[in-house]
Amino acid sequence: MDKTSFFQDVYEVVKLIPEGRVTSYGAIAQYLGTAGSARMVGWALNSSLTKDIPAHRVVNRIGLLTGKKHFGHPNRMKELLEQEGIRVKDNRIQEFERYFWDPKKELF
């Protein structure tokens, strides 16, 4: 797998996540046909923070803000999500299922 094109594919999916919605690293990996590569999706997003990619909308499979340390300030990811109307408590999205956006279902 070409890392550069995989990262670009991840960015293109993340750009499609609607404001006020979130998805998971694993859901992106599944959509891209690489179900076992959720961690690599995370690496791609860690590299995206200087680009215009809404990486704050991607969390782990249970709604934890596992990527928050890559946003410069420990609360920045939470702040960005809350600005979009998503409640976060103890670094976890509240009502995660309500806000979850599944690219396999939404993109066809």
C-alpha positions as CSV (number, residue, x, y, z in Angstrom):
1,M,0.0,0.0,0.0
2,D,1.3,3.4,-1.0
3,K,1.4,5.5,2.2
4,T,1.1,8.8,0.4
5,S,-2.0,7.8,-1.5
6,F,-3.5,6.1,1.6
7,F,-3.0,9.3,3.6
8,Q,-4.6,11.4,0.8
9,D,-7.6,8.9,0.7
10,V,-8.0,9.4,4.4
11,Y,-8.0,13.2,4.1
12,E,-10.6,13.0,1.3
13,V,-13.0,11.0,3.5
14,V,-12.4,13.2,6.6
15,K,-13.2,16.3,4.5
16,L,-16.7,14.8,3.9
17,I,-17.6,14.4,7.6
18,P,-20.4,16.9,8.1
19,E,-20.0,19.6,10.8
20,G,-21.5,18.4,14.0
21,R,-20.8,14.7,13.2
22,V,-17.9,12.4,14.1
23,T,-16.6,9.1,12.8
24,S,-13.9,6.6,14.0
25,Y,-10.5,5.6,12.7
26,G,-11.8,2.1,12.1
27,A,-14.9,3.3,10.1
28,I,-12.6,5.2,7.8
29,A,-10.3,2.2,7.4
30,Q,-13.3,-0.1,6.6
31,Y,-14.6,2.4,4.1
32,L,-11.2,2.5,2.4
33,G,-11.2,-1.3,2.2
34,T,-8.3,-1.6,4.7
35,A,-10.3,-2.8,7.8
36,G,-7.2,-3.6,9.9
37,S,-5.5,-0.2,9.4
38,A,-7.3,2.0,11.9
39,R,-4.0,2.9,13.5
40,M,-2.6,4.0,10.1
41,V,-5.7,6.3,9.7
42,G,-4.6,7.9,13.0
43,W,-1.1,8.4,11.7
44,A,-2.5,10.0,8.6
45,L,-4.5,12.4,10.7
46,N,-1.6,13.2,12.9
47,S,0.2,14.4,9.8
48,S,-2.8,16.4,8.7
49,L,-3.0,19.0,11.4
50,T,-1.2,21.6,9.3
51,K,-3.7,21.1,6.4
52,D,-7.3,22.1,6.1
53,I,-8.6,18.7,7.4
54,P,-11.2,18.5,10.2
55,A,-9.3,15.8,12.0
56,H,-11.1,16.7,15.3
57,R,-14.1,14.8,13.9
58,V,-12.3,11.5,14.1
59,V,-12.3,9.6,17.4
60,N,-11.8,6.0,18.5
61,R,-14.6,3.4,18.3
62,I,-16.2,4.3,21.6
63,G,-16.0,8.1,21.2
64,L,-12.8,8.8,23.1
65,L,-10.7,11.7,22.0
66,T,-7.6,9.6,21.6
67,G,-5.9,12.0,19.2
68,K,-6.3,15.1,21.4
69,K,-2.6,15.4,22.2
70,H,-1.8,16.2,18.6
71,F,-3.9,19.4,18.6
72,G,-1.3,21.6,20.3
73,H,-3.3,22.2,23.4
74,P,-4.9,19.4,25.5
75,N,-8.4,20.9,25.2
76,R,-8.3,22.1,21.6
77,M,-10.0,19.0,20.1
78,K,-12.7,19.1,22.7
79,E,-13.2,22.8,22.0
80,L,-13.5,22.3,18.3
81,L,-16.1,19.5,18.8
82,E,-18.1,21.6,21.3
83,Q,-18.1,24.5,18.8
84,E,-20.0,22.2,16.5
85,G,-22.6,21.3,19.2
86,I,-21.0,18.0,20.3
87,R,-21.0,17.4,24.0
88,V,-17.7,16.0,25.4
89,K,-17.3,14.8,29.0
90,D,-14.1,13.2,30.4
91,N,-12.6,13.2,26.9
92,R,-15.5,11.1,25.6
93,I,-18.3,12.2,23.2
94,Q,-21.6,12.0,24.9
95,E,-24.4,10.3,22.9
96,F,-21.7,9.0,20.5
97,E,-24.2,7.0,18.5
98,R,-26.3,10.1,17.8
99,Y,-23.3,11.9,16.3
100,F,-21.7,9.0,14.6
101,W,-21.3,9.3,10.8
102,D,-20.5,6.0,9.0
103,P,-18.8,6.6,5.6
104,K,-19.9,3.1,4.4
105,K,-23.5,4.1,4.9
106,E,-23.3,7.8,4.0
107,L,-21.0,7.7,1.0
108,F,-22.1,5.5,-2.0
